[in-house]
Amino acid sequence: MQIRNLFDDDQGVSPVIGVILMVAITVILAAVIATFVLGLGENLSSTAPQASFSFDYENNGGGAADKLVVTHDGGDTISASSLTFVASNVEGSDTDGPAYTTNVRIVNANSWSDIGSSGDVAAGSTVTLNGDDFVYDPSGSTNALDGTADQDGDTNGDFVELDGSTIRVTYTSDSGDNSATLSTWEGPDA
């Protein structure tokens, strides 16, 4: 037997390649079926909804609480309890003192249903974030920054200022396994 004949002889190549391809197809098919049988396939379809939001900011200029109207402009309908607002750099202030930025937070669980309406959030749904939804909380206070309650001890009503803030609309699935930021608003001074 000559070595040259080994390289020129194609006999038996087709059956070997055929067997290798059949084994590969079987392994891939088994992996796909196992993914769905073991429940791993459920996570493949649990992505965040696609929705767009617009923001209408009202700067009330130092004598009253600012307002931010959030509107669902289009996309998927989402459960109100799955949408939350995350605020950063929110300021509280009053007419005679400097703004304070520490310990200002959104009241309660801050979901769309806590602040606005419950049920589903569809295109055209709106919610307004204003002084009623924020507190200055150095010691567990629940008084809103709506211009009527005094938070810093100087007898002047305090209010929320959103011009330097960032507000994010976030989605969290009912199971809590999936979350995403759907939209972000930044104030004019953020």
Secondary structure, DSSP 8 states (H G I E B T S, - for coil): --HHHHHH--TTHHHHHHHHHHHHHHHHHHHHHHHHHTTGGGGGS-----EEEEEEEE--TTSS--EEEEEEEEE--EEGGGEEEEEES-EEEETTEEEE-TTEEESTT-BHHHHS--SEE-TT-EEEE-GGGEEE-SSS---BSBSSS-SSSSSS--EEE-TT-EEEEEEE-TTSS-EEEEEEEE-TT-
